[in-house]
């Protein structure tokens, strides 16, 4: 066996390991009774022909498409303003889109409820008191859910679109301006058409995230009776007595088919994405449109986007954490100040256990995921072995499996598969879930660095007599380090924020911070402010984690500057 | 390459330091040191087992604040040995059952609502245990299972809760039929009846009283008002207190906790007959890894000290004498009697699947 075949073999091994739980999902639901009804043909027919399933499919799709459009449009505007215009405060504006990542969706949902609940939302009550008209905005509606997922998705949409805006050829815009077109006409006639592939890619990515999102439909949808496939899988198990695993399996399969279609389109659309990333020696120059007086309007637009994406929900979270309990019944807002939520959060018996578990889970899953992503990226982009391109498709498959579905599949696997069932109740099933569902994103991040490495470097090493392993270790790995670091941080932060994939797997011994928050919110009366205080700790922790790459970059640039020239 | 590795190592070190700093607060907090130890047979075995894991429906904060210290006061060596995991009633049943089937029993003891736990009990998750305190404390029938599958725990009187700002005194319901009134459309909150928890058990209790036809009409009438369905009665209480919902079905302990807050929440209660109490018994897990510790705890839980600690959490002890002059004193209207929810409907506890399906078909 040649060394260069190792990544290909690893990739197929990964595929097999990934598929085993899917088999156990169906097998466990069909043949293993856990008190509740199992999977039968009758249940299948009943579910498939029910109108409820139809509305679940429609809700899931509308939520995903709406959220995708909302986030992509706002992120495109934001990216264009800060990259292509002379808007003031660019440096700060460039950093801001990262901040919303510090707030998990579940936590943001609490803030949106506090602000936009039709009965008790502060904004709605103040609006009613000022105008005498009913509700300004009801978060417990489909548009409300779309607003929530849309504002939540802006950072990822921005990070997807921003490189394309930066790297687009300025000559096209310049030609348009020379022809007498204004800034807006150039934007709509030239810039946006050129950016369509990356905008479409961002939209599809956001749509997949919306499709698989559990947090918002669970927290906000229940007040409006809006269920999606993600919540239905959860309700079938955790809110039915006895648990209806058969129903959960049918909804999971439906859910997966739907995601597979979207992911298929995404893979097709982005199949040439890497080809656009061309590093040349030619100096790139960005066109900067002079907005004159309009630049303050542009600044206002950017501020408004970030206000709804981060400042407003985060400010609300802090306000919640400093109040004993908010009641706004009958339009009377009761406020008082307290530190007790923070003190009580620190005194929670599972607080430290869940933090330690979350960090261990994050570090281990991010490490495994990043190493695996390095091998898969290498196999997809650099391997000369026949069929290597299939690896790219293989690594994208987990994207199509919603977190909650894969969590259920792993639940059955660790319960029934003799080789691994001794790990049930430990943190390992959660690690497996996070490694697999985050892998496609890690692969894309690592591939981004790998594509820029010329084959000649490897060839020189091989010609000099180095083995494949030595070449990979000495040449390829160091050049991939930036992508790997990004992948590690992204996977780590998202594992701290993830709820859907772990909600069915966490047990008493493997409780993580997000499941603790959910438990507190749903089980303890009047605990929402305590949850807010605990969430502030989590967001600070995520902020620290997110700042690590910049810190490393800063330290290494300082070191480089200090080292003697020559 | 070296720099690549060093950057990752630096990142990891920073993370570890932060985690250690936060976690250290918890680890370094002083704990009661092990002191006097009086050996008795069960206590000796429990001590040797060294650990107890409880899956319980009681709020973790209440358990840690009231129950655990009372137990440790009696058994000082048990300090730091109890792992309490607060879960929803359905989660307790599902986790216990799946762990039992997989042969990895984590919990030693379950404290769960009887309705939610029943399907797991029928599948064999609990082992028989006759609590000696039943005879010593003269517990009444209905507070324990005569076959020993579940034993003394506590009760949670079920009440109608309403927001005093949103509901005027004249609107306060006096019977269950009132919940079908269209003025409550979109304003009622209940824990999802299919979980066979609070609303489920009170509805099941009404079945033999009303008869099939009237009961079905009542259920469909309530469902027509599009109630908000929550995962627990605690969640329902939060919705009523915040004004998200005007009225709901809740539990007395949440009400008492809300009134004790500063400032107290704008919630009041109505005792609608028949007044029922949700039975929350304990069960000793089959194949528990610490069975003696679990038995020691069960015995203590049924003792005067244990039952007083329950009263301190705002819940109602199974021991009627203690309940009468502690938690219910001054709260329960004179002459009101409380009966165990759905004990008049044995089918509810024998066929949980059927009742789950019935509620699903009505409430979704």
Interface residues (C-beta under 8 A of the other chain):
Chain A: X32 X34 X35 X36 X37 X52 X117 X119 X120 X222 X223 X225 X237 X238 X239 X240 X241 X242 X243 X324 X325 X326 X327 X328 X329 X330 X332 X334 X336 X344 X346 X348 X349 X350 X351 X352 X355 X356 X359 X363 X411 X414 X415 X416 X421 X422 X424 X425 X473 X474 X477 X478 X481 X484 X485 X488 X489 X507 X508 X509 X511 X519 X521 X522 X523 X524 X525 X526 X527 X528 X537 X541 X544 X545 X548 X549 X551 X552 X555 X556
Chain B: X1 X3 X4 X7 X8 X10 X11 X12 X14 X15 X18 X19 X22 X23 X25 X26 X27 X53 X55 X57 X59 X60 X61 X64 X83 X84 X85 X86 X87 X88 X89 X90 X91 X93 X94 X95 X97 X98 X99 X101 X102 X103 X104 X106 X107 X115 X116 X119 X120 X122 X123 X163 X165 X166 X192 X194 X195 X196 X197 X200 X226 X228 X229 X230 X231 X232 X233 X234 X235 X237 X238 X241 X242 X243 X244 X245 X254 X257 X258 X261 X262 X263 X265 X266 X352 X353 X356 X360 X364
